[in-house]
Amino acid sequence: MTNRVPGVPRVLRTLNDRAALEILLERGPLSRAQISRLSGLSKPTASQMLARLEESGLVVAAGTSAGHPGPAGLLYALNPAAAYVAGLDVTPGLIRTAVADLSGRTIGTYELTDPELRGDEADQVIAAVDGAARAAGLTSDAIHRVVVGAPLAFDHREGRLRYPSHLPGWQSPTLLRELAARLPMPVDCENDVNLVAIAEGRTGAARGYEDFFLLWNEEGIGGAMMFGGRLYRGRTGGAGEVGFMPVPGTPLVRNPEVAQTGGYQDLAGHHTVPETARRLGIEHVADGAGSRAGAARRGTVDPVLEEATAILRRASTETEGPYREVLREFATRVATGLSSIAGVLDPELVVLAGGVFLAGGEPLRALVEAELAELSASQPPLVLGDIHEHPVLRGALECALATTRDEVFDTSR
């Protein structure tokens, strides 16, 4: 007697469909024969599958192959218009928004600047999504999912935001529920540094690593952890708040929900660079573009961050003298806190991201790595982040795309 498992053909079809869609996403337009070979399906099965996916709107014809003997073959591609997502990067003076199609290509951007930030936070998010959708030639109803990134911890267990003191107006305990109720598509909220880690893991310096730690240094210090290829948020969403971490030579941070000073932030934040420079006899230095990354993100210029990044860029070109001493001392400060993090997590890789680290560049990275080798039994390799342009926004789009593709590629639905 043959035992039949109900639904097996449907399950196999769904798995084959997803495999083909993933191949098209990664490789671009392919012929039926290429899809058959890469997926391991017979040509008749591949033909049936492509016909089914084309009818469902997930695959489109994309011209014909050429440049080889024999007749030209029809090419198939993932339909980028099968779904759209939006990402938001929220800062005190600016909300930057982008819309991407299913292929990941950004097709519309919009900035909601400070004079336009009227109404409550839900109004601002709605206005930002509407603006980016219009720039993409769409209506907001066409957006399948929105991911909002902000310098906060999102406690999804209790449905509230944590550490909101530096983002005025976002203290509402009902904000997450309001966004879910007022927007026509699913909305996810995520810490901004976590989104940078997602971006670096998907398309940047940490691509191919399952376990890594990202240390962010720009307006503030923050961290993000990826374990087994998955973001670790912690019990209340506060994992990675390393700016509050106790370190030698700085005050303990008490009441971190409202604290502004102390801990690792006081030891290795951007403000310590000009302070060190003045102590070593360096006068005020600013080149007018020192905090391009931070200013572009916030819509404002922080003169201390501008000066710090200008000093670090100058220091990265010097081999001796006071500028080099600034770089060495700052590297020691960074490595001091990082040694505790590395000792606890023992990651495969550490990514240094944010405008401060990028300003110091490879010379700063090498000095931090050398210091860490002396301070920690765990000695992971250190790399600079690859995504320099709007990394939070890129991470928000990548996060929205990952979930949306899981839904859209599941043809059993």
N, C-alpha and C positions, 0 to 999 in steps of 0.2 A: 504494500500500500504506500502511495506517495504522499508525503506530508507537504502540503502547500502552505506557504506563508502569505496571508492576505496582504495586498498592497505592495509586494516586492517590486513588480514592474514599475509602479509609480515612483517608488523610492529611488530606483535605479535611474529612471528618467530625470528625476530632480537632481540627483548627484551628477549625472552627465551634463545636464544643463548648466549647473553651477561651474563645473570644471571648464566647460567651453567658454563661459562668460569671463571667468578669471583669466583664461589664456588670452582672450581678445583684449581684456583690460591691460594686461602686461605687455603683449606683443604688438598690438595694433592690428590693422586689417590683414586677414589671412584667407587663403583659398580653402575650399572644402577639403582638399587633399591634405593640406597642412594641418588643419584642425583635426582631421582624422588621425594623422600621424602623432600629433602632440598629445591628443586625448586618449589614444589607444582604442578608439572606436573604429568599427568598419566604415567604409565609405557610404554604404546604404544607410546605416544608422546615423552617421554624421549628417547626411542629407536630410533625413527626416527631422532630426533635432534642429538643424538650422532653419528649416521651413517652419517649424513650430515656434522657434524663438523670433523669427522675422514676423510671423503673424501676430505674436504677442507684443511686438513693438520694442523688444529688447535688443534686437540685432537688425542692422540695415545693410543693404548692398552698398559697397564702397568702391565701385569701379572694377577694373579688370587687371589681372597680372600681365606683365610684359617682360621682355628681355631674356626669354628662355625659349628653347625649341618647342614646337607644338602650338596648339591653339591657346589663346589667352583664356585664363580661368577667372570666373567671377570671384571677387573678394568680398568678405563679410567683415563688419566691424561692430563693436558695441555701440548701441544708440546712445549718444551722450544726452539726448533730450528725454531719456526715459525717466529721469528724476533730477531734481535740483535741490541743493542745500545752501544754507546761509551760515556764516560764522560772524561773531561779533567780538571785538576787543574793546572792553569798557575801561576807561580811565577817568580821572576826575574832570579833565577838560575836553575830552574827545571820545566819541564812540566811532570806531572804524568798523565798517561792515563790508563783506564780500559775498557774492553768490557764485557757486561753482556748479558745473554740470556733472553728470555721473562719471565722466572720465577724469574729473579732478581739475579741469581747466577753469580758471577764474573768468567769468563772463560779465561781471558787473561789480562795481565798488561804490561806496558812498561813505561820506564822513558827516557825522552830526557833531558840530562844534559847539563850544560853550554858549554862545548867544542863542543857539537853537534848543538848548537843553531845557525845555519847558515841560510842565506837567510832571507826573510822577514817573518812577523808573520804568514801569510797564509801558507808559506812553512813549518813553524814549526808545525802548527796544522795538516797539511796533513801528515807530517812525523810521528807525534805522533800517529795519528789514524792508519796509515799503520802499525806501529810497534806493537800496541796493537792487531790489527786484525790478524797479523801474529802469535803473541803469542797465540791467541785463535784458530789457525788453519783455519782462514778465510781470505778472501780478503776484502779490504775496501768496495767493491761493495755490500757485504753482510750486511753492517751496515745500519740500517734503519734511524737512527737519531743520531746526535751528540749534546751534550750540553757542552759548554765551560764555566768554572768558573774562574774568575780572580778578583783581588782586584781593581775593577773599577766599575763605574756606567754606565750601558748601556742605553742610551737614544734612544729607538726604535722609538720615535716620529720623531726625526731628523736624526736617523741613525748614531749616533756618540757615541764615548766613552767619559766619563767625569772622571776627577781626575786621569789622566794617568801618572802624573809626577814620581810616584814611580815604574812604570813598563816601563822601557825604551823600545822604539820601538813600543809601542802600541798606539802612538798618531795619527796614520793615520786616517783621517776622512772617508776614504773609506774602512776600514778594514772589516766591517760587510758585505758590498756588495761584497768584494773580496772573502770572505769565502763562501758566498752563491753561487758565480759564479764558484768557482774552486773545490768545493767538490761535489760529486755525490749524496749526501743525504742532507736532511734539517739540518741546523745548527742553534742552539739557543745559545745565550750568556747570562750569568747571573752573577750577583755579587756573590762573594765567600761566604759572610756571609749569603746572602739569601739562598744559597744552603745548608748551614749548618742547617738553620731553616727548610728547606724542609725535610732534612734527619731526624732531631729530631722529626718533626711532623709526619712523615710516620712510622718510626721504632724506635724512641728513646724516650727521656724523656717527650716529649710533645704529644705523641701518645694519641688520644682521645680528645684533646683540639682543639676547633675551633678558639679561640682567644688567642694568646700568643705573648710575646716579647722575642727575643733572644738577649742577650748581649754577644758579642765576645771580648775577650781580649787576644791577642797574640803579633804579630808584631805591631799591632795597635788596636784601639778600633772601633768597628762597631756594628750596630744593624740591626735586621730584624723583620718585623711585619707580623703576620698572622691574618687576619680578616675573620671570617666566613669560615675558612678552606682554604682561598686563600691568596697568598702572595700579600702584598701591596707594590708596587714599587714607587708610586708617579708619578707626571706629567712628570718628566724628568729622572726617574730611580734612583733618588738620595735619596729616602726615606731610613732612617736608618743610614745616615752619621752622627752619634751622636758624633764622635770624634771632630767635629768642634763646638759642642754645647757650648755656653757661660756658664761658671760656676764660682762661687766665687773663687777669689785668683789666676786666670790665665789670661793671656792676651787675648783680643778678637782676634778671627781669622778673618783676612781681606784677601780677594782674596783666598778663600778656594781651588780653582782649583790648586794653586801652593804653598799654605802655608804648612809648615812643623811643626809648633809649635802652641801652644795656645789651649784654650778650654778644653774640657773634657779629651782629649788625654794628655794634660800636667798635669791634676789633678790626673788621675788614670791609666795612661799608665804603662807598665812594668818597664820603667826606674825609676819610682818614688820609687820602692821597694828598690833597692840598695842605693839610696839617703837617704831614711829614715833610713835604717840599719846603714849607716855610721854615721848619725847624732846621733843615739842612741848608738854608740860605738862598733858596730859589724864590724869586719874586713871583707875583701873580702872573699866571700864564693862561691865556685863552685865545684860541685861534678863530673864534666866531662860529665854529662848526663842531665843537668838542662833543656835544651831546646830541648829535644828529639823530641817533637811534631813539634815545629817550624822548627828545623833543618831538620828533615825528610821531611817536606813539601817543604822547600825552597832549599834544597841541600846545604845549608850553615849554619854556626853556628854564631849566634848573641851573643857575649860574655855578653852583658848586659842582654839579655833575659835569657841566661843560668844562670847567677848569680841570677836574680830575682826569677826564678822558684826554684832554689836550696834553696834560703832563705825562700821562702814560704813553701816548703815542710818541712824544718826544723821547721819553726814556727808552722806548723800544728800539730806538735808532742809536743809542749811546752804548759804548762798551765800558767806559770809566766815568768817574766824576759824580756829582751829586744826583743827577737824574738816574744814573744806574743804581745808586744807593736807594733812591725812592722805590725803584722797581724791586730790588732785593728785599727791602723791608716789607713792602706790600705782599710780596710772594710768601714771606714767612707768616704774615698775619693770616692770609688765605689758607695756607697749609696747616696752620695750627688748628683751626676749626675742622678742616677737612680730614685731619688725622683721626678725630673722634668718629666722624661719620664713616670713614673707610674701615675703621676698626670694628664697628658694629655691623655694617652691611656687607663688607668684603665684596664689592661689586666687580663685575668683569671689566667695567669701563667707567670713567668719570668724564662727563662732558662739561666744559666751562662755557657758559653762554651769557649773553647780555652785553650791553655796550661797554662796560668797564673792562671785562676780560678781552673783548675784541679789540679795544684800544691798545692794550698791552701786547696783544698778538702772540706770536710764537715765542719771543724772548720771555714774556711773563709766564706762559704755559710751561716752558722748560724749567724755569726757576721754581715754580710751584711743585712740579713733579719731582725735582731734585730734593726740595725741602721735605716733601711728603715721604720720600724714600728713607729719610733719616728719622722721621717722627712717628711713622706707623709701621706695624708689622705687616699690615695689608698694603700692598704697593700696586694698585691698579694703574693701568696706563691712563694718561690724561690726554684729551683732545679738545680742540676748540670747536664750538658749534659751527655748523655749516650754513644754517639758515639765518641770514643777516637781515633780510627784509621782512618786517612784520611777522616774526615767528609765532606770536600768540594767535594771530589771525589765521596763519597757515595751519596751526594745530587745531583750531576750532573747526576749520573746514575738513581736515583729515578725520577728526573725531566724528563729525556729522556724516561724512562719506562712508566710513567704515560701517556704521549702523545701518545707513540707508542701503548700502550694497547688500548687506546680509538679508535685508527684507526683500529687496527687489530681485536679487538672484535666486531667492527661494521660490521656484515656479510651482511648488505644490500649493501655494496660496492662491 
